[in-house]
Amino acid sequence: MDSELRPSSKAAPQTISGVAMTLELAVIAVSDVDRSKLFYAALGWRFDIDFQGDDYRIVQFTPPGSGCSVMFGRT
């Protein structure tokens, strides 16, 4: 696997059959939702949502300037 760092490219996203292929959401498994929420808030990421249902909780943050958000929670 090549681990060399490369500068990000501002080129248009790749497409498959005319559909742009971009990453919009990454789901991360965490053991402590509150601790993870504090961690991402301390990074200065934008807080998007903290939704709790009867048997689940979902939290989402977005890094500054990013088109991809991070979602984590418990089920």
C-alpha positions as CSV (number, residue, x, y, z in Angstrom):
1,M,0.0,0.0,0.0
2,D,1.3,3.4,-0.9
3,S,1.3,5.7,2.1
4,E,2.9,8.8,0.4
5,L,1.0,12.0,1.2
6,R,-0.2,13.9,-1.9
7,P,-1.7,17.4,-2.1
8,S,-5.4,17.4,-2.5
9,S,-6.7,18.0,-6.0
10,K,-9.4,20.5,-6.8
11,A,-10.3,18.5,-9.9
12,A,-13.9,17.6,-10.6
13,P,-15.2,14.4,-8.9
14,Q,-15.0,11.2,-10.8
15,T,-18.2,10.0,-12.4
16,I,-19.8,6.7,-13.2
17,S,-22.6,6.9,-15.8
18,G,-22.8,10.6,-15.2
19,V,-23.2,10.4,-11.4
20,A,-20.6,12.3,-9.3
21,M,-18.8,9.9,-6.9
22,T,-18.2,12.0,-3.8
23,L,-17.9,10.9,-0.1
24,E,-20.6,12.7,1.9
25,L,-20.8,10.7,5.2
26,A,-18.5,8.5,7.2
27,V,-20.0,6.4,9.9
28,I,-17.8,5.6,12.9
29,A,-18.5,3.1,15.7
30,V,-17.8,4.5,19.1
31,S,-18.0,3.1,22.6
32,D,-18.8,6.4,24.4
33,V,-21.0,8.9,22.4
34,D,-20.6,11.8,24.9
35,R,-16.9,11.5,25.0
36,S,-16.7,11.4,21.1
37,K,-19.0,14.4,20.9
38,L,-16.7,16.4,23.2
39,F,-13.7,15.3,21.1
40,Y,-15.0,16.5,17.8
41,A,-16.4,19.7,19.3
42,A,-12.9,20.4,20.7
43,L,-11.5,20.0,17.2
44,G,-13.7,22.9,16.1
45,W,-15.8,20.8,13.8
46,R,-19.4,22.1,13.1
47,F,-22.0,20.3,15.3
48,D,-24.9,19.2,13.0
49,I,-27.2,16.9,15.0
50,D,-27.7,14.9,18.2
51,F,-30.8,12.8,17.8
52,Q,-31.9,10.2,20.4
53,G,-34.7,7.7,19.9
54,D,-36.0,5.1,22.2
55,D,-33.1,2.7,21.5
56,Y,-30.5,4.6,19.6
57,R,-28.6,7.9,19.4
58,I,-27.0,9.6,16.4
59,V,-24.5,12.5,16.4
60,Q,-23.1,14.2,13.4
61,F,-20.2,16.7,12.9
62,T,-18.7,18.3,9.8
63,P,-15.0,19.4,9.6
64,P,-14.5,23.0,8.5
65,G,-14.6,23.4,4.7
66,S,-15.5,19.7,4.2
67,G,-18.2,18.2,2.1
68,C,-18.0,15.0,4.2
69,S,-19.5,14.7,7.6
70,V,-18.8,12.2,10.4
71,M,-21.7,10.4,12.1
72,F,-21.4,8.2,15.2
73,G,-23.7,6.8,17.8
74,R,-25.1,3.8,19.6
75,T,-27.9,1.4,18.7
